[in-house]
Amino acid sequence: MVEWWQRGVIYQVYPRSFADSNGDGIGDLPGIVDRLDYLEWLGVDAIWLSPIFRSPMADFGYDVADYRDIAPIFGTLADLDRLVDAAHGRGIRVILDFVPNHTSDQHPWFTASRSSRDDPHRHWYLWADPRPDGSPPNGWTSMFGGSAWTWDEPTAQFYYHGFLPQQPDLDWRNPAVQAAMLDVLRFWLDRGIDGFRIDVLWLLLKDETWRQDPANQWAGRADLPGIQELVARMRATTDAYDGRILIGEIYLPVERLVAYYGTPDRPGVHLPYNFGLIHVPWDAGRIRDAIAGYEAALPGHAWPNWVLGNHDQSRVATRVGAAQARVAAMLLLTLRGTPTVYQGDEIGMVDVPVPPARRADPAEPSRDPERSPMRWSPVPNGGFTTGEPWLPMAASDPGRSVEEQRDDPGSMLTLHRRLLALRRAEPALAIGGFELLPSPDGVVAYRRTSASRSLDVALNLRARPVQVALPGPPGRRLLASTVPGRADEPIEGRLRVEADEGVVTGPA
Ligand code: NOJ
């Protein structure tokens, strides 16, 4: 049986920057409800919301102080229930962000843990004695810079944090932690949530002896043996409910990434996020290799997925430029596997520079540029807020808003909507087979096949036209192109693919 999340397209909402309903400059849940018509019109099947839980926002919600309540700046539990109902009413699923690796230092578990060495919550976190010279247990650094250990004077030990000191890591070897966190999953599943994106899943376990590999900062605290057992428990918890999904945030080489699918007997997450297209240099040969390598590494029971951007990565339109961003969108939406579209990429948003005085992100390099608020209309602050946006927005950005692009046949938004509709209409694209086709230098070409139809995709990654022989049967037509105005042409023999053009061809 084909599941909704295999056919479907996921859209990542970064709630802080999506739509502000109350003028405080920060996006919120009622703002998302207001924009559900847009998401339905666009044609996405699910939204993943970056964290909306109670949090001091040291890392913008990835520091959770209460896993069962909503941060007041985003709204209330009732607002979330309304959002879920309204989304479901439009056939859109809602996926939450589960942050199991660490909590906020304001979480009651951590305040208890640091209160005394004898507290029942002490061993929910990772505490360790200093080395004889008083220095931290080892030289591990935090993902955000500086030591990963913070000294706690009252109890005279260090605690471990892979990210900010305000984000102490939980001890996932402790069964009480596992039980409490699985309960969090059940709490939301009971409330009708359709699944979770799981934050830094591959980092959950750390070497118990704090052994450090001087050659590799993350050895001993990434992808450790035993982690699949934990993933399987999360999956078993989720599988007690119908039609729910787990997506793992996992930055690992493909050979290791695919282990997170688990095995048919002991499944892991449904989709270990595949960030191959974010890291690959924008070159046809490298992209072909990345696709082939990923397809070859997938176990038989695994369903693929693709990602072009998220709230931690420079925008795709900035990385590859406006012309190739259209080609990239066609790639994302025609490859085999579930695509995730990052909010704003569908209108070609670019990284927005943020002056030092307005900097918000604690991480280095700053992720503020890709988090700049969504542009809904060509008015000051893009129709995102009536107040002062929490991050600066370009004063004006002609053409780059939903309102301006909605009815423009040549816009990036129309291209996205068109490709989403084509994917929905063509089983070959949504769930069909995949085969790379031979292609000239600078071109990525592949065939997608269903029982009755085969579609060919040819993407020109260069800024000059190229002739491509697409060996389909006669009577084929252009079904879609990234070049405005070009579609529905019959194809005779070789096809001229314009500079920076991507095409989908198939039977008329
Ligand atoms: C990954 C999240 O996507 C990122 O935004 C966050 O800072 C870290 N995990 C820590 O939770």
Boltz pocket constraint, residues with backbone or C-beta under 6 A from the ligand:
constraints:
  - pocket:
      binder: B
      contacts: [[A, 59], [A, 62], [A, 63], [A, 99], [A, 163], [A, 199], [A, 200], [A, 249], [A, 311], [A, 312]]
      max_distance: 6.0
